[in-house]
């Protein structure tokens, strides 16, 4: 679905990503973790077309998207949900969902069916379909932001920090929703600092530091691999 090779990118003359390579298959959930400043959000913005790479390649279904504008990337079936539950606060829940298919005539026919699925999964959101988005809780706004992407029927979803500003009690329902979504064939990349909470819902994991991938493994091995990684780093400091 997506193949990233030796990606280098940054902001002007400031480098952020260094030689980043990974791939993801249809129906797979890839978890990307790392501390603040590791380059995770920059990577999401590069993939979505908001930042142009300095070098390297981004292939989506075998076609290069490295130099496409964000709207062209979206039309190809890749969708980015930004951190901070970004919704249109002065619009109703239902109108926010309608905007999810704006400019995508090929998915409008399935819109009502997708909305029904969302409301069945999240009845609290259904009860507020006519309420303004700014009247929702932070967690409900995050669900709405994900739902807005869901109705567009993307082939690949980039989900940047879905836990940000969300009560921890709401994280399992959100992650379960993403897991069910992936089982329908959508590839999903989740960027989050709460890797221990998200790992049980993912297939594979990457850890980034200073713009580089320093660890990659299956998600269910993440705890042990992280422990080994930190131990090896500590040993290298001792020997140095």
ZADOFI-471514 format. One record per residue: residue number from 1; residue in one letter; x, y, z of N, C-alpha, C in turn. Coordinates in steps of 0.1 Angstrom, whole numbers, plus 5000, padded with zeros to 4 digits. Layout:
<rs>
[NUM 'A' [X Y Z] [X Y Z] [X Y Z]];
...
</rs>
This chain:
<rs>
[1 'X' [5008 4988 5000] [5000 5000 5000] [5009 5013 5000]];
[2 'X' [5018 5013 5009] [5027 5025 5010] [5041 5020 5012]];
[3 'X' [5051 5025 5005] [5065 5022 5006] [5073 5035 5006]];
[4 'X' [5080 5037 5017] [5088 5049 5019] [5103 5045 5019]];
[5 'X' [5111 5051 5011] [5125 5047 5010] [5134 5059 5011]];
[6 'X' [5143 5058 5021] [5154 5068 5024] [5149 5082 5023]];
[7 'X' [5138 5085 5031] [5131 5098 5031] [5139 5108 5039]];
[8 'X' [5142 5119 5033] [5149 5130 5040] [5140 5143 5038]];
[9 'X' [5137 5149 5049] [5128 5161 5049] [5130 5170 5061]];
[10 'X' [5125 5182 5060] [5126 5192 5071] [5119 5204 5068]];
[11 'X' [5123 5215 5075] [5116 5228 5074] [5127 5238 5069]];
[12 'X' [5126 5241 5056] [5137 5250 5051] [5150 5243 5051]];
[13 'X' [5160 5250 5058] [5173 5244 5059] [5175 5235 5071]];
[14 'X' [5164 5234 5079] [5165 5226 5091] [5161 5212 5089]];
[15 'X' [5170 5202 5089] [5167 5188 5087] [5159 5182 5099]];
[16 'X' [5150 5174 5096] [5142 5167 5106] [5143 5152 5104]];
[17 'X' [5138 5147 5092] [5138 5133 5089] [5151 5129 5082]];
[18 'X' [5157 5118 5086] [5170 5113 5081] [5169 5098 5077]];
[19 'X' [5168 5096 5064] [5169 5082 5058] [5158 5073 5064]];
[20 'X' [5146 5078 5064] [5135 5070 5069] [5129 5061 5059]];
[21 'X' [5128 5048 5062] [5123 5038 5053] [5114 5028 5060]];
[22 'X' [5102 5025 5054] [5093 5016 5060] [5082 5013 5049]];
[23 'X' [5074 5003 5052] [5063 5000 5043] [5051 4995 5051]];
[24 'X' [5039 4996 5046] [5027 4991 5052] [5018 4985 5042]];
[25 'X' [5011 4974 5046] [5003 4966 5037] [4988 4970 5040]];
[26 'X' [4979 4966 5030] [4965 4968 5033] [4960 4961 5045]];
[27 'X' [4952 4967 5053] [4947 4960 5065] [4956 4960 5077]];
[28 'X' [4968 4966 5076] [4978 4966 5086] [4977 4979 5095]];
[29 'X' [4979 4977 5108] [4981 4989 5116] [4995 4990 5120]];
[30 'X' [5002 5001 5117] [5015 5004 5120] [5016 5015 5131]];
[31 'X' [5022 5012 5142] [5023 5022 5153] [5037 5028 5153]];
[32 'X' [5037 5041 5153] [5050 5049 5153] [5051 5056 5166]];
[33 'X' [5061 5053 5174] [5063 5060 5187] [5076 5068 5188]];
[34 'X' [5077 5075 5198] [5089 5083 5200] [5086 5095 5208]];
[35 'X' [5096 5101 5214] [5094 5113 5222] [5091 5125 5214]];
[36 'X' [5087 5136 5221] [5085 5149 5214] [5098 5153 5206]];
[37 'X' [5096 5157 5194] [5107 5161 5186] [5114 5150 5179]];
[38 'X' [5108 5138 5179] [5114 5127 5172] [5112 5127 5157]];
[39 'X' [5103 5135 5152] [5100 5137 5138] [5087 5129 5134]];
[40 'X' [5079 5125 5143] [5067 5117 5140] [5057 5125 5132]];
[41 'X' [5054 5137 5137] [5044 5145 5131] [5049 5150 5118]];
[42 'X' [5062 5154 5117] [5067 5158 5104] [5066 5147 5094]];
[43 'X' [5068 5135 5098] [5067 5124 5088] [5052 5123 5083]];
[44 'X' [5043 5124 5092] [5029 5124 5088] [5026 5135 5078]];
[45 'X' [5031 5147 5080] [5028 5158 5071] [5035 5157 5058]];
[46 'X' [5047 5150 5058] [5054 5148 5045] [5045 5138 5037]];
[47 'X' [5041 5127 5043] [5033 5117 5036] [5020 5122 5030]];
[48 'X' [5014 5132 5038] [5001 5138 5033] [5003 5149 5023]];
[49 'X' [5015 5153 5020] [5018 5163 5010] [5019 5177 5015]];
[50 'X' [5019 5180 5028] [5021 5193 5033] [5035 5198 5034]];
[51 'X' [5044 5188 5034] [5059 5192 5034] [5065 5183 5023]];
[52 'X' [5073 5190 5014] [5079 5182 5003] [5092 5176 5008]];
[53 'X' [5095 5164 5005] [5108 5158 5009] [5120 5164 5001]];
[54 'X' [5131 5164 5008] [5144 5168 5002] [5149 5157 4992]];
[55 'X' [5148 5145 4997] [5152 5134 4988] [5144 5121 4993]];
[56 'X' [5146 5110 4986] [5139 5098 4989] [5126 5097 4981]];
[57 'X' [5119 5086 4983] [5107 5083 4976] [5095 5079 4985]];
[58 'X' [5083 5082 4980] [5071 5078 4987] [5062 5072 4976]];
[59 'X' [5060 5059 4977] [5052 5052 4967] [5039 5048 4974]];
[60 'X' [5027 5052 4968] [5014 5048 4973] [5007 5040 4962]];
[61 'X' [5005 5027 4965] [5000 5018 4955] [5009 5017 4942]];
[62 'X' [5022 5019 4944] [5032 5018 4933] [5034 5031 4926]];
[63 'X' [5027 5042 4930] [5028 5054 4923] [5034 5065 4932]];
[64 'X' [5043 5073 4927] [5050 5083 4935] [5040 5094 4939]];
[65 'X' [5039 5098 4952] [5031 5109 4956] [5039 5120 4963]];
[66 'X' [5052 5119 4962] [5062 5128 4969] [5060 5142 4965]];
[67 'X' [5056 5145 4953] [5054 5159 4949] [5040 5164 4946]];
[68 'X' [5030 5156 4951] [5016 5159 4949] [5012 5169 4960]];
[69 'X' [5002 5178 4956] [4996 5187 4966] [4987 5179 4976]];
[70 'X' [4985 5184 4988] [4977 5176 4998] [4963 5172 4992]];
[71 'X' [4957 5180 4985] [4943 5176 4980] [4945 5165 4969]];
[72 'X' [4956 5164 4962] [4958 5153 4953] [4961 5140 4960]];
[73 'X' [4969 5142 4971] [4971 5130 4979] [4958 5124 4985]];
[74 'X' [4950 5133 4990] [4937 5129 4995] [4928 5122 4985]];
[75 'X' [4928 5128 4973] [4920 5122 4962] [4925 5108 4958]];
[76 'X' [4938 5105 4960] [4943 5092 4957] [4939 5082 4968]];
[77 'X' [4934 5086 4979] [4929 5077 4990] [4937 5077 5003]];
[78 'X' [4945 5087 5005] [4953 5088 5017] [4947 5100 5025]];
[79 'X' [4944 5097 5038] [4938 5107 5046] [4946 5109 5059]];
[80 'X' [4948 5122 5063] [4955 5126 5075] [4945 5131 5085]];
[81 'X' [4945 5126 5098] [4938 5131 5109] [4948 5137 5118]];
[82 'X' [4948 5151 5119] [4958 5158 5127] [4956 5156 5142]];
[83 'X' [4966 5159 5150] [4964 5159 5164] [4956 5170 5169]];
[84 'X' [4951 5169 5181] [4943 5180 5187] [4928 5180 5183]];
[85 'X' [4923 5169 5179] [4909 5167 5175] [4904 5180 5167]];
[86 'X' [4909 5181 5155] [4906 5192 5146] [4893 5190 5139]];
[87 'X' [4883 5197 5143] [4870 5197 5137] [4865 5211 5134]];
[88 'X' [4854 5213 5127] [4848 5226 5125] [4839 5229 5136]];
[89 'X' [4843 5237 5146] [4835 5239 5158] [4822 5245 5157]];
[90 'X' [4820 5254 5147] [4807 5261 5145] [4797 5253 5136]];
[91 'X' [4801 5241 5132] [4792 5233 5124] [4787 5221 5133]];
[92 'X' [4776 5216 5129] [4770 5205 5136] [4779 5192 5134]];
[93 'X' [4776 5182 5142] [4783 5169 5140] [4780 5164 5126]];
[94 'X' [4767 5164 5122] [4764 5158 5109] [4770 5166 5098]];
[95 'X' [4771 5180 5099] [4777 5187 5088] [4792 5185 5088]];
[96 'X' [4798 5183 5099] [4813 5179 5099] [4815 5166 5092]];
[97 'X' [4806 5157 5093] [4807 5144 5086] [4805 5146 5071]];
[98 'X' [4796 5155 5068] [4793 5158 5053] [4806 5164 5047]];
[99 'X' [4813 5172 5054] [4825 5178 5049] [4836 5167 5046]];
[100 'X' [4835 5155 5053] [4844 5145 5051] [4844 5139 5036]];
[101 'X' [4833 5141 5029] [4832 5136 5015] [4833 5148 5005]];
[102 'X' [4836 5160 5010] [4836 5171 5001] [4848 5169 4991]];
[103 'X' [4845 5171 4978] [4855 5170 4968] [4857 5155 4964]];
[104 'X' [4849 5146 4969] [4851 5132 4967] [4838 5126 4962]];
[105 'X' [4834 5129 4950] [4821 5124 4945] [4819 5109 4944]];
[106 'X' [4831 5102 4943] [4830 5087 4942] [4826 5080 4954]];
[107 'X' [4826 5087 4966] [4822 5081 4979] [4809 5087 4984]];
[108 'X' [4803 5096 4977] [4791 5102 4983] [4779 5092 4983]];
[109 'X' [4779 5083 4974] [4768 5073 4974] [4768 5064 4986]];
[110 'X' [4780 5062 4993] [4781 5054 5005] [4780 5062 5018]];
[111 'X' [4778 5075 5016] [4780 5084 5028] [4770 5080 5039]];
[112 'X' [4757 5079 5036] [4747 5076 5046] [4750 5062 5053]];
[113 'X' [4754 5053 5045] [4758 5040 5051] [4769 5041 5061]];
[114 'X' [4779 5049 5058] [4791 5051 5066] [4787 5058 5079]];
[115 'X' [4778 5068 5078] [4773 5076 5089] [4765 5067 5099]];
[116 'X' [4757 5058 5093] [4750 5048 5101] [4759 5040 5109]];
[117 'X' [4770 5035 5103] [4780 5027 5110] [4786 5035 5122]];
[118 'X' [4790 5047 5119] [4796 5056 5129] [4786 5057 5141]];
[119 'X' [4774 5061 5138] [4764 5063 5149] [4761 5050 5157]];
[120 'X' [4761 5039 5150] [4759 5026 5157] [4771 5023 5166]];
[121 'X' [4783 5026 5162] [4795 5024 5170] [4796 5034 5182]];
[122 'X' [4791 5046 5180] [4793 5057 5190] [4779 5063 5192]];
[123 'X' [4770 5057 5199] [4757 5062 5202] [4757 5076 5208]];
[124 'X' [4767 5079 5216] [4767 5093 5222] [4769 5104 5211]];
[125 'X' [4776 5100 5201] [4778 5109 5189] [4765 5110 5182]];
[126 'X' [4758 5099 5180] [4745 5100 5173] [4735 5109 5180]];
[127 'X' [4735 5108 5194] [4726 5117 5201] [4728 5131 5199]];
[128 'X' [4741 5135 5195] [4744 5149 5193] [4746 5152 5179]];
[129 'X' [4740 5145 5170] [4742 5148 5155] [4739 5162 5151]];
[130 'X' [4730 5168 5158] [4726 5182 5154] [4733 5193 5163]];
[131 'X' [4741 5188 5173] [4748 5197 5182] [4760 5203 5175]];
[132 'X' [4765 5215 5179] [4777 5221 5173] [4789 5213 5179]];
[133 'X' [4799 5212 5170] [4811 5204 5174] [4818 5209 5186]];
[134 'X' [4817 5223 5188] [4825 5228 5200] [4818 5225 5213]];
[135 'X' [4805 5219 5212] [4798 5215 5225] [4802 5201 5229]];
[136 'X' [4810 5194 5221] [4814 5180 5224] [4826 5180 5233]];
[137 'X' [4828 5170 5240] [4840 5168 5249] [4852 5166 5239]];
[138 'X' [4864 5167 5245] [4876 5165 5237] [4876 5151 5231]];
[139 'X' [4872 5141 5238] [4872 5127 5233] [4862 5126 5222]];
[140 'X' [4850 5132 5223] [4840 5131 5213] [4844 5138 5200]];
[141 'X' [4852 5150 5202] [4857 5157 5190] [4867 5148 5183]];
[142 'X' [4875 5141 5191] [4885 5132 5184] [4878 5121 5176]];
[143 'X' [4868 5115 5182] [4860 5105 5175] [4854 5111 5162]];
[144 'X' [4849 5124 5163] [4843 5130 5152] [4853 5132 5141]];
[145 'X' [4865 5137 5145] [4876 5139 5135] [4879 5126 5128]];
[146 'X' [4880 5114 5135] [4882 5101 5129] [4871 5097 5120]];
[147 'X' [4859 5100 5125] [4847 5097 5117] [4846 5104 5104]];
[148 'X' [4850 5117 5104] [4851 5125 5092] [4860 5119 5082]];
[149 'X' [4871 5113 5086] [4880 5106 5077] [4874 5093 5073]];
[150 'X' [4867 5086 5082] [4861 5073 5079] [4851 5073 5067]];
[151 'X' [4842 5084 5067] [4832 5084 5057] [4838 5087 5043]];
[152 'X' [4850 5092 5043] [4857 5094 5030] [4862 5081 5024]];
[153 'X' [4862 5070 5032] [4866 5057 5027] [4880 5057 5022]];
[154 'X' [4890 5062 5030] [4904 5062 5025] [4910 5048 5025]];
[155 'X' [4920 5046 5016] [4927 5033 5016] [4938 5033 5026]];
[156 'X' [4943 5045 5030] [4953 5046 5040] [4950 5058 5049]];
[157 'X' [4950 5056 5062] [4947 5066 5072] [4960 5069 5080]];
[158 'X' [4963 5081 5081] [4974 5086 5090] [4968 5093 5102]];
[159 'X' [4970 5087 5113] [4963 5092 5125] [4974 5097 5135]];
[160 'X' [4975 5111 5136] [4985 5117 5144] [4981 5120 5158]];
[161 'X' [4986 5113 5168] [4984 5115 5182] [4969 5115 5186]];
[162 'X' [4962 5104 5183] [4948 5103 5186] [4945 5104 5201]];
[163 'X' [4954 5102 5210] [4952 5103 5224] [4953 5117 5230]];
[164 'X' [4958 5126 5222] [4961 5140 5227] [4948 5146 5231]];
[165 'X' [4947 5150 5244] [4936 5157 5249] [4923 5148 5251]];
[166 'X' [4926 5135 5251] [4915 5126 5253] [4916 5118 5266]];
[167 'X' [4905 5117 5273] [4905 5109 5286] [4910 5095 5283]];
[168 'X' [4918 5089 5291] [4923 5076 5289] [4912 5065 5288]];
[169 'X' [4901 5067 5294] [4889 5058 5293] [4884 5057 5279]];
[170 'X' [4886 5068 5271] [4881 5068 5258] [4890 5062 5248]];
[171 'X' [4903 5060 5252] [4913 5055 5242] [4910 5041 5237]];
[172 'X' [4906 5031 5246] [4903 5018 5240] [4892 5017 5230]];
[173 'X' [4880 5025 5232] [4870 5025 5221] [4875 5031 5208]];
[174 'X' [4884 5041 5209] [4889 5047 5197] [4898 5038 5190]];
[175 'X' [4907 5031 5198] [4916 5022 5192] [4909 5009 5186]];
[176 'X' [4899 5005 5193] [4891 4994 5188] [4884 4997 5175]];
[177 'X' [4879 5009 5174] [4873 5014 5162] [4884 5014 5150]];
[178 'X' [4896 5018 5153] [4906 5018 5143] [4910 5003 5139]];
[179 'X' [4910 4994 5149] [4913 4980 5146] [4902 4974 5137]];
[180 'X' [4889 4977 5140] [4878 4972 5132] [4879 4977 5118]];
[181 'X' [4883 4990 5117] [4884 4997 5104] [4895 4990 5096]];
[182 'X' [4906 4987 5102] [4917 4981 5095] [4913 4967 5089]];
[183 'X' [4905 4960 5097] [4901 4947 5093] [4892 4947 5080]];
[184 'X' [4887 4959 5077] [4880 4960 5064] [4889 4963 5052]];
[185 'X' [4902 4963 5055] [4912 4965 5044] [4920 4978 5044]];
[186 'X' [4916 4987 5053] [4923 5000 5053] [4936 4999 5060]];
[187 'X' [4947 5004 5055] [4960 5005 5062] [4959 5017 5071]];
[188 'X' [4964 5016 5083] [4964 5027 5093] [4977 5029 5099]];
[189 'X' [4982 5041 5099] [4994 5045 5107] [4990 5053 5119]];
[190 'X' [4993 5048 5131] [4990 5056 5143] [5003 5061 5149]];
[191 'X' [5004 5074 5150] [5015 5080 5157] [5010 5084 5171]];
[192 'X' [5017 5079 5181] [5013 5082 5195] [5024 5080 5205]];
[193 'X' [5024 5088 5215] [5034 5086 5226] [5030 5075 5236]];
[194 'X' [5017 5072 5236] [5012 5062 5245] [5013 5048 5238]];
[195 'X' [5025 5044 5236] [5027 5032 5228] [5022 5019 5235]];
[196 'X' [5023 5019 5249] [5019 5007 5256] [5004 5005 5255]];
[197 'X' [4996 5016 5254] [4982 5015 5253] [4978 5011 5239]];
[198 'X' [4985 5017 5229] [4982 5014 5215] [4987 5001 5209]];
[199 'X' [4998 4996 5215] [5005 4984 5209] [4996 4972 5207]];
[200 'X' [4987 4969 5217] [4978 4957 5215] [4969 4958 5203]];
[201 'X' [4967 4970 5198] [4958 4971 5187] [4965 4972 5173]];
[202 'X' [4979 4972 5174] [4987 4973 5162] [4993 4960 5158]];
[203 'X' [4998 4960 5145] [5005 4948 5140] [5020 4949 5141]];
[204 'X' [5025 4961 5137] [5039 4963 5137] [5042 4977 5143]];
[205 'X' [5054 4979 5147] [5058 4992 5154] [5071 4997 5150]];
[206 'X' [5073 5010 5149] [5085 5017 5147] [5087 5027 5158]];
[207 'X' [5100 5029 5163] [5103 5039 5172] [5113 5048 5166]];
[208 'X' [5110 5061 5167] [5119 5072 5161] [5126 5080 5172]];
[209 'X' [5138 5084 5169] [5146 5093 5177] [5153 5102 5167]];
[210 'X' [5152 5115 5170] [5159 5125 5162] [5158 5123 5147]];
[211 'X' [5146 5120 5143] [5143 5119 5129] [5147 5106 5122]];
[212 'X' [5151 5097 5130] [5155 5084 5124] [5147 5072 5131]];
[213 'X' [5146 5061 5124] [5140 5050 5129] [5151 5042 5136]];
[214 'X' [5149 5040 5150] [5159 5033 5157] [5155 5019 5162]];
[215 'X' [5142 5016 5160] [5137 5003 5164] [5125 4999 5155]];
[216 'X' [5125 4987 5150] [5113 4982 5143] [5110 4968 5147]];
[217 'X' [5098 4964 5150] [5094 4951 5154] [5079 4948 5153]];
[218 'X' [5075 4936 5156] [5061 4934 5157] [5056 4940 5170]];
[219 'X' [5043 4945 5169] [5038 4953 5180] [5038 4945 5193]];
[220 'X' [5035 4932 5193] [5034 4924 5205] [5048 4921 5211]];
[221 'X' [5058 4925 5204] [5072 4923 5209] [5078 4937 5214]];
[222 'X' [5070 4947 5214] [5075 4961 5216] [5081 4962 5230]];
[223 'X' [5074 4957 5240] [5079 4959 5254] [5093 4953 5255]];
[224 'X' [5095 4940 5251] [5108 4934 5252] [5119 4940 5243]];
[225 'X' [5115 4944 5231] [5125 4950 5222] [5129 4964 5227]];
[226 'X' [5119 4971 5233] [5123 4984 5239] [5132 4983 5251]];
[227 'X' [5130 4973 5259] [5139 4970 5271] [5153 4966 5266]];
[228 'X' [5154 4958 5256] [5167 4954 5250] [5174 4966 5244]];
[229 'X' [5166 4975 5237] [5172 4987 5231] [5178 4996 5241]];
[230 'X' [5170 4999 5252] [5175 5008 5262] [5187 5002 5269]];
[231 'X' [5187 4989 5271] [5198 4982 5278] [5211 4984 5270]];
[232 'X' [5209 4982 5256] [5221 4983 5248] [5226 4997 5247]];
[233 'X' [5217 5007 5248] [5222 5021 5247] [5229 5024 5260]];
[234 'X' [5224 5019 5272] [5231 5021 5284] [5245 5015 5284]];
[235 'X' [5245 5003 5279] [5258 4996 5278] [5268 5004 5270]];
[236 'X' [5263 5009 5259] [5272 5017 5250] [5278 5029 5256]];
[237 'X' [5269 5036 5265] [5274 5047 5272] [5284 5044 5282]];
[238 'X' [5282 5032 5289] [5292 5028 5299] [5306 5025 5293]];
[239 'X' [5305 5018 5281] [5318 5014 5275] [5325 5027 5269]];
[240 'X' [5316 5036 5265] [5322 5049 5259] [5330 5056 5270]];
</rs>
